[in-house]
Amino acid sequence: MASLAAMSADYYTRLEQRRGPQPSEQLLASLARALRLTSDERDYLFQVAGRNAPASVADASHVAPALMRVLDRLDDTPALILSNLGETLVQNRMAEALLGDKSGYTGLARSEIYRWFTDPAERLRYPEYDHDRQSRAQVANLRAAYGTMGPQSRAGELVRALQKASPEFAELWERHEVAKRFADHKVLIHPELGPIELDCQVLFTEDQSQALLVLTAPPRTEGHEKLRLLAVLGRERFTGEGARLAGG
């Protein structure tokens, strides 16, 4: 459990025995995800720890338990859970091997929509011919979230920041296109394996605030073979990193 919550086993033991310092809100959120708590159970965890429960409008880090249960069973294909603002909440090892580790971003950069329009490196995973379509899709997804969350929400904050930072975004925003498009056939470019043709399927929570994306390829296709290679590369990479960490 400690590893799932990204904390040391010693600190987790001290928390259980009520010997540790008061956990931070970030740590409590990690525990809630690791324990697969519902929103009500998570709020109770915060309360007994002497912290205010996260406000619902800012609650982007708590993953829906139902989606987590599905993700837990997907270990042979890339899968990740996104918020409606394009924030990667959790990703399996295959997704990390395919798309890179998205856990280190903070602030507005947590949103792939923000990164798409402000960080050129974000577009390297897509063929150049597909950039315009992806730009429209990113804006249309944000427009849908903005309509639900309102101008004073995190969606509104993203819109205002991107209108200042990206003329491309500002122009597309004025088109008023609205869509939640995830199910798709796409090509993703892996730095070692090159282009990989994949099908993307999506499972939404009831309130549409989070989505589980699963990337697959039909059997006996080049994309399927590349996913098999990706699984091997991913295991080697994680095993190597684990050995280096263990060795100090």
TITI-874900 format. One record per residue (C-alpha): x, y, z; residue in three letters. Coordinates in Angstrom, 2 decimals. Each point is the difference from the previous one (the first is absolute). Layout:
! TITI-874900
+---------+---------+---------+-----+
|    east |   north |      up |   r |
+---------+---------+---------+-----+
|       X |       Y |       Z | Ala |
...
+---------+---------+---------+-----+
This chain:
! TITI-874900
+---------+---------+---------+-----+
|    east |   north |      up |   r |
+---------+---------+---------+-----+
|    0.00 |    0.00 |    0.00 | Met |
|    2.84 |    2.39 |    0.80 | Ala |
|    1.43 |   -0.33 |   -3.51 | Ser |
|   -3.41 |    0.62 |   -1.57 | Leu |
|   -0.27 |    3.21 |    1.99 | Ala |
|    3.56 |    1.03 |   -0.92 | Ala |
|    1.29 |    0.04 |    3.57 | Met |
|    2.53 |   -2.00 |    1.97 | Ser |
|   -1.13 |   -3.12 |    1.82 | Ala |
|    1.40 |    1.44 |    3.25 | Asp |
|   -2.03 |    3.20 |   -0.29 | Tyr |
|   -3.16 |   -1.96 |   -0.90 | Tyr |
|    0.52 |   -2.20 |    3.08 | Thr |
|    0.42 |    3.05 |    2.22 | Arg |
|   -3.22 |    1.46 |   -1.40 | Leu |
|   -1.89 |   -3.20 |    0.77 | Glu |
|    1.37 |    0.07 |    3.54 | Gln |
|   -0.76 |    3.72 |    0.37 | Arg |
|    3.68 |    0.77 |    0.60 | Arg |
|    0.69 |    2.01 |   -3.15 | Gly |
|   -0.42 |    3.72 |   -0.67 | Pro |
|   -3.31 |    1.29 |   -1.30 | Gln |
|   -0.17 |   -1.06 |   -3.68 | Pro |
|   -0.22 |    2.65 |   -2.68 | Ser |
|   -3.05 |    0.40 |   -2.22 | Glu |
|    2.03 |   -1.35 |   -2.93 | Gln |
|    0.92 |   -3.09 |    1.99 | Leu |
|   -3.61 |   -0.53 |    1.11 | Leu |
|   -1.11 |    0.21 |   -3.64 | Ala |
|    2.60 |   -2.65 |   -0.91 | Ser |
|   -1.27 |   -2.24 |    2.79 | Leu |
|   -3.59 |    0.42 |   -1.15 | Ala |
|    0.96 |   -1.08 |   -3.51 | Arg |
|    2.04 |   -2.96 |    1.25 | Ala |
|   -2.88 |   -1.15 |    2.24 | Leu |
|   -2.53 |    0.48 |   -2.85 | Arg |
|   -2.19 |    2.18 |    2.23 | Leu |
|   -3.22 |    1.54 |   -1.19 | Thr |
|   -0.34 |    3.79 |    0.19 | Ser |
|   -1.93 |   -0.26 |    3.29 | Asp |
|    2.60 |   -2.36 |    1.48 | Glu |
|    2.81 |    2.28 |   -1.18 | Arg |
|   -1.69 |    3.01 |    1.63 | Asp |
|   -0.24 |   -1.93 |    3.27 | Tyr |
|    3.71 |   -0.89 |   -0.21 | Leu |
|    0.83 |    3.70 |   -0.33 | Phe |
|   -2.25 |    0.90 |    2.94 | Gln |
|    1.47 |   -2.57 |    2.43 | Val |
|    3.48 |    1.17 |   -1.03 | Ala |
|   -0.94 |    3.56 |    0.95 | Gly |
|   -0.09 |    1.32 |   -3.57 | Arg |
|   -2.73 |    1.65 |   -2.00 | Asn |
|   -1.47 |   -2.28 |   -2.66 | Ala |
|    0.77 |    1.15 |   -3.55 | Pro |
|   -2.61 |    2.27 |   -1.55 | Ala |
|   -1.90 |   -1.79 |   -2.75 | Ser |
|    0.93 |    2.63 |   -2.59 | Val |
|    3.70 |   -0.57 |    0.66 | Ala |
|   -0.22 |   -3.74 |    0.44 | Asp |
|    2.02 |   -1.09 |   -3.02 | Ala |
|    2.41 |   -2.37 |    1.68 | Ser |
|   -2.41 |   -2.54 |    1.49 | His |
|   -0.50 |   -2.83 |   -2.48 | Val |
|   -3.41 |   -1.63 |   -0.29 | Ala |
|    0.31 |   -3.44 |    1.67 | Pro |
|   -1.99 |   -1.72 |   -2.75 | Ala |
|    2.47 |    1.19 |   -2.63 | Leu |
|    2.93 |   -1.03 |    2.19 | Met |
|   -1.39 |   -3.53 |    0.31 | Arg |
|   -0.06 |   -0.28 |   -3.78 | Val |
|    3.47 |    1.52 |   -0.37 | Leu |
|    1.37 |   -2.46 |    2.58 | Asp |
|   -0.89 |   -2.85 |   -2.36 | Arg |
|    1.68 |    1.52 |   -3.05 | Leu |
|    3.67 |   -0.89 |    0.00 | Asp |
|    0.56 |   -1.10 |   -3.60 | Asp |
|   -1.05 |    3.18 |   -1.81 | Thr |
|    0.43 |    3.75 |    0.61 | Pro |
|   -2.74 |    1.49 |    2.17 | Ala |
|   -0.35 |    3.24 |    1.95 | Leu |
|   -2.61 |    2.04 |    1.82 | Ile |
|   -0.46 |    3.67 |   -0.91 | Leu |
|   -2.00 |    2.80 |    1.56 | Ser |
|   -2.32 |    2.03 |   -2.22 | Asn |
|    2.81 |    2.58 |   -0.20 | Leu |
|    2.45 |   -2.51 |   -1.45 | Gly |
|    1.91 |   -0.58 |    3.24 | Glu |
|    1.54 |   -3.48 |    0.25 | Thr |
|   -1.21 |   -1.27 |    3.37 | Leu |
|    1.58 |   -3.45 |   -0.26 | Val |
|    1.59 |   -2.09 |   -2.75 | Gln |
|    1.13 |   -3.60 |   -0.17 | Asn |
|    3.52 |   -1.03 |   -0.91 | Arg |
|   -0.86 |   -0.61 |   -3.64 | Met |
|   -1.42 |    3.52 |   -0.30 | Ala |
|    3.10 |    1.41 |    1.63 | Glu |
|    2.21 |   -1.94 |   -2.40 | Ala |
|   -2.03 |    1.29 |   -2.96 | Leu |
|   -0.71 |    3.59 |    1.03 | Leu |
|    2.58 |    0.78 |    2.66 | Gly |
|   -0.48 |    0.64 |    3.70 | Asp |
|   -2.61 |    2.75 |    0.47 | Lys |
|    0.12 |    0.08 |    3.80 | Ser |
|    2.58 |    2.76 |    0.38 | Gly |
|   -2.01 |    2.90 |   -1.41 | Tyr |
|   -1.38 |    2.70 |    2.29 | Thr |
|   -2.34 |    2.97 |   -0.32 | Gly |
|   -1.60 |    0.65 |   -3.36 | Leu |
|    2.55 |   -2.30 |   -1.66 | Ala |
|   -1.78 |   -2.98 |    1.54 | Arg |
|   -2.50 |    0.40 |   -2.83 | Ser |
|    1.01 |   -1.52 |   -3.32 | Glu |
|   -2.16 |    2.67 |   -1.62 | Ile |
|    2.19 |    2.72 |    1.49 | Tyr |
|    3.20 |   -1.84 |   -0.95 | Arg |
|   -1.22 |   -0.58 |   -3.55 | Trp |
|   -0.14 |    3.73 |   -0.65 | Phe |
|    3.00 |    1.11 |    2.08 | Thr |
|    2.59 |   -2.80 |   -0.16 | Asp |
|    1.20 |   -1.13 |   -3.48 | Pro |
|    1.26 |   -3.28 |    1.49 | Ala |
|   -3.60 |   -1.04 |    0.69 | Glu |
|   -0.64 |   -0.30 |   -3.74 | Arg |
|    2.91 |   -2.35 |   -0.69 | Leu |
|   -2.20 |   -3.02 |    0.76 | Arg |
|   -2.26 |    0.82 |   -2.96 | Tyr |
|    0.79 |    0.13 |   -3.74 | Pro |
|    0.19 |    3.56 |   -1.26 | Glu |
|   -2.90 |   -0.59 |   -2.42 | Tyr |
|   -2.26 |   -0.68 |    3.00 | Asp |
|    0.88 |    3.12 |    2.02 | His |
|   -2.85 |    2.17 |   -1.31 | Asp |
|   -2.61 |   -2.66 |    0.75 | Arg |
|    1.42 |   -0.54 |    3.47 | Gln |
|   -0.03 |    3.75 |    0.68 | Ser |
|   -3.68 |    0.23 |   -0.89 | Arg |
|   -0.79 |   -3.04 |    2.14 | Ala |
|    1.85 |    1.42 |    3.01 | Gln |
|   -1.89 |    3.29 |   -0.24 | Val |
|   -3.34 |   -1.73 |   -0.53 | Ala |
|    0.58 |   -2.14 |    3.10 | Asn |
|    0.88 |    3.06 |    2.07 | Leu |
|   -3.09 |    1.80 |   -1.33 | Arg |
|   -2.15 |   -2.89 |    1.28 | Ala |
|    1.64 |    0.14 |    3.44 | Ala |
|   -0.32 |    3.79 |    0.07 | Tyr |
|   -3.73 |   -0.27 |   -0.70 | Gly |
|   -0.44 |   -2.38 |    2.92 | Thr |
|    2.36 |    1.61 |    2.51 | Met |
|   -0.53 |    3.69 |   -0.77 | Gly |
|    2.29 |    3.00 |   -0.60 | Pro |
|    1.19 |    0.27 |    3.62 | Gln |
|    1.17 |   -3.63 |    0.12 | Ser |
|    3.35 |   -1.59 |   -0.79 | Arg |
|   -1.29 |   -0.37 |   -3.55 | Ala |
|   -0.48 |    3.76 |   -0.16 | Gly |
|    3.50 |    0.53 |    1.37 | Glu |
|    1.40 |   -2.22 |   -2.73 | Leu |
|   -1.91 |    1.86 |   -2.69 | Val |
|    1.20 |    3.40 |    1.14 | Arg |
|    3.62 |   -1.15 |    0.27 | Ala |
|   -0.05 |   -1.61 |   -3.44 | Leu |
|   -1.64 |    2.99 |   -1.65 | Gln |
|    3.00 |    2.04 |    1.11 | Lys |
|    2.64 |   -2.64 |   -0.71 | Ala |
|   -1.10 |   -1.43 |   -3.36 | Ser |
|   -1.41 |    1.85 |   -3.03 | Pro |
|   -0.88 |   -3.42 |   -1.47 | Glu |
|   -2.13 |   -0.82 |    3.04 | Phe |
|   -1.63 |    3.44 |   -0.01 | Ala |
|   -1.02 |   -0.41 |   -3.64 | Glu |
|   -1.39 |   -3.51 |    0.51 | Leu |
|   -1.85 |    1.04 |    3.16 | Trp |
|   -2.02 |    2.51 |   -2.02 | Glu |
|   -1.38 |   -2.82 |   -2.15 | Arg |
|   -2.11 |   -1.23 |    2.96 | His |
|    0.47 |   -3.66 |   -0.91 | Glu |
|   -1.10 |   -2.35 |    2.79 | Val |
|    0.78 |   -3.71 |    0.19 | Ala |
|    1.19 |   -2.75 |    2.30 | Lys |
|    1.91 |   -2.04 |   -2.55 | Arg |
|    2.15 |   -2.79 |    1.27 | Phe |
|   -1.04 |   -3.15 |   -1.89 | Ala |
|    2.28 |    0.24 |   -2.98 | Asp |
|    2.49 |   -1.64 |   -2.35 | His |
|    3.31 |    1.74 |    0.38 | Lys |
|    3.71 |   -0.23 |   -0.66 | Val |
|    2.36 |    0.60 |    2.90 | Leu |
|    3.74 |    0.37 |   -0.45 | Ile |
|    2.22 |   -1.85 |    2.44 | His |
|    3.62 |    1.22 |    0.23 | Pro |
|    1.36 |   -3.55 |   -0.39 | Glu |
|   -2.70 |   -1.89 |   -1.90 | Leu |
|   -1.15 |    2.77 |   -2.34 | Gly |
|   -3.63 |    0.42 |   -1.14 | Pro |
|   -2.55 |   -2.33 |    1.63 | Ile |
|   -3.58 |   -0.21 |   -1.34 | Glu |
|   -2.44 |   -0.43 |    2.87 | Leu |
|   -3.70 |    0.05 |    0.77 | Asp |
|   -1.05 |    2.10 |    2.99 | Cys |
|   -3.09 |   -0.96 |    1.99 | Gln |
|   -1.39 |    1.93 |    2.95 | Val |
|   -2.06 |   -0.66 |    3.11 | Leu |
|   -1.46 |    3.07 |    1.76 | Phe |
|   -1.15 |    0.44 |    3.56 | Thr |
|   -3.70 |    0.73 |    0.40 | Glu |
|    0.61 |    3.73 |    0.40 | Asp |
|    2.41 |    0.06 |   -2.98 | Gln |
|    2.74 |    1.55 |    2.15 | Ser |
|    2.51 |   -2.82 |   -0.51 | Gln |
|    0.75 |   -2.40 |   -2.81 | Ala |
|    1.90 |   -3.27 |   -0.26 | Leu |
|    1.85 |   -0.20 |   -3.33 | Leu |
|    1.09 |   -3.40 |   -1.29 | Val |
|    2.32 |   -0.26 |   -3.01 | Leu |
|   -0.04 |   -3.25 |   -1.97 | Thr |
|    0.92 |   -1.39 |   -3.40 | Ala |
|   -1.68 |   -2.85 |   -1.96 | Pro |
|    1.81 |   -3.36 |    0.19 | Pro |
|    2.48 |   -0.83 |   -2.77 | Arg |
|    0.58 |    3.66 |   -0.84 | Thr |
|    3.24 |    1.96 |    0.19 | Glu |
|   -1.50 |    2.09 |    2.80 | Gly |
|   -0.71 |   -3.15 |    2.02 | His |
|    3.58 |   -1.21 |   -0.42 | Glu |
|    1.35 |    3.39 |    1.04 | Lys |
|   -2.13 |   -0.08 |    3.15 | Leu |
|    1.55 |   -3.37 |    0.83 | Arg |
|    3.45 |    1.51 |   -0.46 | Leu |
|   -1.05 |    2.97 |    2.12 | Leu |
|   -0.93 |   -2.35 |    2.83 | Ala |
|    3.52 |   -1.46 |   -0.08 | Val |
|    1.62 |    3.44 |   -0.19 | Leu |
|   -2.15 |    1.22 |    2.86 | Gly |
|    0.91 |   -2.96 |    2.24 | Arg |
|    3.69 |    0.44 |   -0.73 | Glu |
|   -0.17 |    3.73 |    0.67 | Arg |
|   -1.86 |   -0.34 |    3.30 | Phe |
|    2.15 |   -2.91 |    1.14 | Thr |
|    3.14 |    1.95 |   -0.82 | Gly |
|   -1.23 |    3.08 |    1.83 | Glu |
|   -0.95 |   -2.10 |    3.00 | Gly |
|    3.46 |   -1.58 |    0.10 | Ala |
|    1.69 |    3.41 |   -0.20 | Arg |
|   -2.17 |    1.38 |    2.78 | Leu |
|    0.67 |   -3.02 |    2.18 | Ala |
|    3.70 |    0.43 |   -0.57 | Gly |
|   -0.15 |    3.65 |    1.03 | Gly |
+---------+---------+---------+-----+
